[in-house]
Amino acid sequence: MKRICNYISKYMALLVLAAALLALAFPRVFQLVRPTAINYLLGVVMFGMGLALNLRDFRIVFSRPKDVLIGCVAQFTIMPLLAWALARLFQLDEALMLGVVLVGCCPGGTASNVITYLAKGDLALSVGMTGVSTLLAPLLTPLLTWGLAGKSIQVDVASMFLSILWVVIVPIVLGLLVKWFWPKFTEEATDYLPAFSSVAIAFIVSIVIAANADKLLAGGLIIVLVVMLHNICGLSLGYLIGRLLGLSDAKIRAISIEVGMQNSGLASSLATIHFAAYPLATIPGAIFSVWHNLSGAAVAYLYRRTSQE
């Protein structure tokens, strides 16, 4: 069982890609699952994150606050502004613009920690950034979305705040509590968590893709291009900022990956809950989930080769 789980987590990018292609090919099968299932699946991912976290992971916030501050400021400025700029540049309609902005305003994703580890980056900084940006998300994600998309679309900041608390923060806290009271169970479960998270993310992607398969096939190339540029520019600008500030190579890699990789499942979840009138708003998050795992694997390989030379 452990070997199977290791294969699933190791080839997560291919699993998510396969789920997306299957959803495009057989949308009616995946349409049997209600879109509200996305929230529960994301809760499972966040619960796993809580089980995997240690309180010592947050010590970096106090021991190296400057590094975490640089990373989080970059996270919540580069990606939201890039999203807004790309949506304007490619003249996306309201729904797709909202979806891209939602992705940009979300915190870092859990996959970024794995990619940072594979890239020989500063893993402690990566975990610290993911944790802090996730804790800031209930406040910053709704406010940034309102600031960038609120002029054309009504954004309920308070409702989004509560949604992120329930879908993200509460499952993480429950995971931390389970780890505190049942450490032996948690230790045994840790080996299986990445695989379960990978499967949950693949299901989220398949549900969103299937729900909008016809529209995506009809004119989805432009949004795929925007999502790819969003991620690549985020990775590149994160790297550039670290280089300009004279940080170590390990820190630069961590910041680059944390900035470029988003909790895109949260973006799809928020779009499903709060913007049902704009169904295409869920699409950028699903495409981002597929793409950033593929690009993350490629970036990890490139960074790892650079460190060996």
Secondary structure, DSSP 8 states (H G I E B T S, - for coil): -HHHHHHHHHTHHHHHHHHHHHHHHSHHHHTTS-TTHHHHHHHHHHHHHHHH--GGGGHHHHHSHHHHHHHHHHHHHHHHHHHHHHHHHTT--HHHHHHHHHHHHS-B-THHHHHHHHTT--HHHHHHHHHHHHHHHHHHHHHHHHHHHTTTS---HHHHHHHHIIIIIHHHHHHHHHHHH-HHHHHHHTTTHHHHHHHHHHHHHHHHHHHTHHHHHHH-HHHHHHHHHHHHHHHHHHHHHHHHTT--HHHHHHHHHHHH-B-HHHHHHHHHHH-TT-GGGGHHHHHHHHHHHHHHHHHHHHHHHHHH-
